[in-house]
Amino acid sequence: MKPVLMIAYHFPPLTGSSGIQRTLRFVRHLPDFGWQPIVLTTHRRAYLQMSDDQMADIPEGIEVIRSPAWDTSRHFSVAGRYPSFLARPDRWLSWWPGAVLSGAAAIKRLRPEVIWSTYPIATAHLIGSSLARRSHLPWLADFRDPMAQPGYPADPAKWRSFDRIERRTIRQATFSTFTTPSAAATYRQRYPRHAERISVLENGYDEEAFAGGAPTGPLNPGRLTLLHSGIVYPQERDPTRLFEALALIKESQPELFTRIVVRFRASVHEALLHELAQRYRVTEVVEILPAIGYRDALQEMLCADALLILQAANCNEQIPAKLYEYLRAGRPMLVLTDALGDTGQAARAAGISSIAALDDARAIADLLRRFGEQPQHGTLATASAVAAASRRERTRQLATLLDQATSAGLCDAALGL
């Protein structure tokens, strides 16, 4: 079994981010493909929200190294203020020095053959870069989202920090992976000299997490419950037009309106949702509920009448990780996104045509009306699309890249960096 050092901020007992599943499922499945993970993550105090419900998913025998780290906004602030340089590139910059020391000790003791790190958080790539330079080991840099983008981050100093880390990472890493085709294509154009080392490694679902789960009845008997499970970002997943669409249906088809329930689970931005529900006078059909355990959330998906995807056009190069769990849940899906973006394209490739632009209230209202009349028309994924989206298949692809990196003997020195 070949060891791999995996650097990830998002790891149990952290809760509230779908990014946890990517690393956790790689860790679970990599031994089946000849790789033994060693996880380098943060001290628990760096996490704002924690739950032990997924600690049992960490396989026995996996070494997890928790290096010192603090959240600048919570641990270094005075009266709610803190020096901005301590939060560039992110609030967990303090993780960097301790992780480099811990990682160097782990490399000396456990002899990994390759390093893997995943963004976000950007500090993980700082750690990966430092350890790869010190050890001359090959390094795989995983980008779950594009990094420095036009207008993001909005703060110029932070954008420059992201840009520096991105350039260093793409140039130094043996391979860089992105979760969507458009993101990979953008980075190949941005860094043409390194295009051959940029590839797609999509998100997915884990079959084990669904084991024993089955629909146990409707969430709201006699009504159609549309579930959005996960964070609702004010810009990237702006739900304003969805609420406006509900108001349009309330006015034009009150009977359908009273049959609909839109449930937001673990949205984080509850105040925004409450304000929108009141503004559009649709509070009676909106449920805003707190986070629950991961498997409980999957069970809720299995019982929903429909699953909602929200993705704005400014995220056309991204696909919500939740999409793949929705595919496995086998429930009707309503996809509110730009049909030309990667999320829309992924939905169409899976056999789903129930797509409306997130910023078009009338199109969303029409979609809801069609769903009310024919709940399964254009809303169900094909069996082949579901099978191809498993985390085990994604892990096989990662293992192939790890094999290629070590067999080629590529490292930063070999690349002339």
C-alpha positions, 0 to 999 in steps of 0.5 A: 500500500502506497502512502499519500499525504492528504491536506484538507481543512474540510474533514470531520468533525466539521459540519455544514460543508459538502466539501467534507464528503469529497475528502472523506470518501477519497479517504475511504475508497483509496485503499481499494486502489492501492493507496493508504491516506494520511490526513493532515487537517486542522485542530478542532477549535478552528471549526465553527460548527462540529458534529461527531455524526461522521467520525465513524466514517473515518476508516480504522487505521487512517492516521489523522494529524490535527495541526494547530490552527485558529479562526482569525475572526473568532480567536484573534479579534478584539471587539469584532475587529482583527488585522486583515493580513491575518485573514489573507488568503483566508481566516485559517492562515494560522494553520500554515506554519503548524501544518508545515511542521506537522507535515514535514514530521509525517513525511519523515516518519510515514514516507508518503509517495505523493502529496494531495491538497484541496481548495477551498481553503486556500491555505491548504495549497500554501501548505501543499506547496511548502511541503512539496518544495521541502520534500521534492515529492509530487503534488496533486492540487485539487480545486473544488472551485475556481480560485482568483476570478474576475471580481472575486474575491472582492477585496483587492488585497485578498484577490492578489493573495489568491492570484499569487497562490493560484499561479504558484500552485498551477506551475508547481503542482504535478497535476491540478484537478477541477470539478467541472469541465468549464473550470478546467478549460478556463485554467488550461487557457489561463495557463497554456504551458501547464494545460496537459497537467490540468484535468477534471475530477468531478464530485459524486455521491457515496453509495455507503452513505445511502445504505439502508435508506429508503423513502418512508413517506412524504415530508408534508402529506397531501402537499408537494415538498420541494427541498433545498438541502444546504447553504443558500448563498446570497449571490451565488444561489440568490433565491429572490426570484424563486420567492417572486415565482411563488408569489406569482403562483399565489396570485394566478393559481391559489390552489396550486400554491396551497399544495406547495411547500418549499423547505430550506434545510441548513441554509445558513442565511436564514435571515435572508430567507425569512425576509424574502418570504415576508416581502413576497407574502409567501411565508405560509409555504416556506419552511426554514429548518436547521442543520441535521446529521448527514445521513438524516439529510440524505434520508430527507432527500429520499422523502422529498417530492422534489429536490431543488438546485439553485446556481446563479449564472456567475457560477457557470463554471461550478456544479454544486456537490449536492447535485450528485447526491440528488441524482442518487436520491432518485427523486424529481429534480428542479434545476434553477440555473443557467442552462448553458452553465456546467450545472445546467449541462450536467443536469441535461446530460443526466436526463433532466430537462426541468431547468429554469434560470435562477434570475427569471421568476416567470420561468421558475413559476412555469416550471413549478406549474409543470411540476404540479401537473406532471411531477416526473416529467423531465425531472428524473435522472437516468440510471447510467448517469447515477452509476457514473457519479459514484464517489468510488468511480471518482476515487479510481480516477484520483488513484490513476492520477496518483499512480501517474504522478509517482511513476513519472517521477515528477516533482517541482525540481523535475519541472524546473521550479 
